[in-house]
Amino acid sequence: MTDMLYLSPQEIESLSMRVLRHHGLSEAHAGAITRVVLAGQRDDCQSHGVYRILDCVRTIGKGKVNVAAQPRLQDGAGAIVRVDADFGFAPLAFECGLDPLADAARRHGLGALVIRHCVHFAALWPEIEALTERGLVALALTPSHAWVAPAGGRRPALGTNPIAFGWPRAGRDPYVFDFATSAIARGDLELHRRSGQPLPAGCGVDAQGQPSTDPLDVMAGAMLTFGGHKGSALSTMVELMAGALIGDWLSSESLGYDAGAGASPCHGELILAFDPAMFGDPAEASARAESLFDAIESQGARLPSQRRYAARQRSREAGIAVPRALYQEIQALAPAA
């Protein structure tokens, strides 16, 4: 059983800020990243929590991120908001575009946030929840590195290409899902490698195209999409919508830019926000949504994110669980204050 520490949000924030600032990030960048990894750890998303600090430090060390980046909100009226991340980490670029995106959705019913030239390492659901907190429906798409073979293939051509969606619920946690279109997230693959645990069947193939549950073999070969041709089609859609459409890199181009460094992917992101009040009667929409959720839960099925919300409550009551070995590994990245 993993030896765990139970920490306060302030303790995790202090550790993250100290490490990220020590490795050259500005207060603003370090703060935005810390908010994302803290949210992931709080919700027991081990593959997207404080473990990602290691990714950030490695990416900085490989010279694949601009530590002096200044996200630029580009001029333009209308429903499309554009932020150039200047090849910096994505969280600050998202925070730069969040309020303009929400304003665009309020004005037009639908707003789109286009983030270009960003180094993306995190889950999408914190961005989604930032919009559902404003009463907006949200959808986010982003490519990654080309680690994933298309259905029927055996060579990487697609990214893990996550899709996230959120629906606000009055007085309740929002309906949110966030999943990679690969059979397993890259972060989870890495955690299996670190722990020496085999992958579930169907996650990947080795360099010869043969099925494998060995994380190292799959890293040398290709990951697979979930759901066969259906996941492959969704992953291709992400490449087109959050890559080609917005004028940014596909996952293959991101991997080419990496040039074997093993850094976090660099590409774009597309986030859509919808104002229910502009599409119809929001009270009626909410009632219909709750009827659907009741129909799902009344038969014993679980809504997405319910485990995250339960973990969030446990963290409030008992502290945020962090594996002791991981905490010590991160702590060693910067001297104590």
C-alpha positions, 0 to 999 in steps of 0.5 A: 500500500502506498505511503501517503501524506495528508497535506493542506492546500497551503502546504501543496501550494507552498511546495509547488510555488517554491519549485516552479519559481526556483526553476525560473517561472514567473509568479503569475505562471507558477501560480496558474500551474499551482492552481491546476495541479492542486485541483487535480491532487485535491480530487485524487487525480494522481496522473494530473495532480502534483506529479505534473510538477515533474513534467513542468520541471523536465520541460523547462530543463529541455528548453521546450517552454518559454519561461518568460512567456507573456500570454497576449489577448489579441484584439478582435470583437465578436464571438471568437477570443484569441490568446497567443500563449507565446510558447509558455505553459497553458494555464496562464493563457487560459486564465487570460482568456477566461473572462473575455470568453465568458463575456463573448458567450453572454453577448452572442450565446456562444463564445470560442477561446482559441489558445495558440502556441501553448505547452499543455500538460494538465487535465481539462476539467479545471477549465470546464469547471471555471466556466460552469461556475459562471453558469455556462455550458462548456466544451474543450478540445486539445491535441497532444503528441502523436503517441496513438495509432488510429484504428486499424493501424499500428504507427502513432499518428494521433494524440491522446486528444482529450475531450471535456464537457461541462453542464452547470447545475444549480446548487449541485456539482456540475455534470463534467466529463474529461477523458482522453480519446486514447484507451488510457491517458498518457499520464496514467501510462507513465504512472504504470511505468513508474510503479512497474505495473502492467497496463490493462489489455487493449491500451497499446502495441509494441514496436512490432504492432503486437498487443502489449501490457508493458508500459515500456513496450507501448512507449516504444510502439503506440497507444491505442484509441478507446472504442476502436474506430469510434475513438479514432474518429473522435481523436481525428476530430480533435486534431482537426478542430483544435489543430488545423481549424485554429491554425496550430500544430497537429499532434505529429507536428508537436512531437516533431518539435519535441525532437525526442526531448520528452517534454510536454506537448506544444500545440493549441486548444479550443474551448467553446462556451454556451450561454443557456439563456441565449438558446432557450428557456434556461429553467426548462433546459435545467429541468430536462437535464435534471430529469435525465440525470435522475433517470441515470442515477435512479438505476444505480448508474454513476454520473461522471466526476462523482468520484472526483467530487467525493475525493474533493470532500475527503480532501476537505475533511482529512487533507489532500493525499500525496504519495510520500515518495512523490512528495519527497521527489518534488521537494528535492527539486528546490531548496527549502525556504 
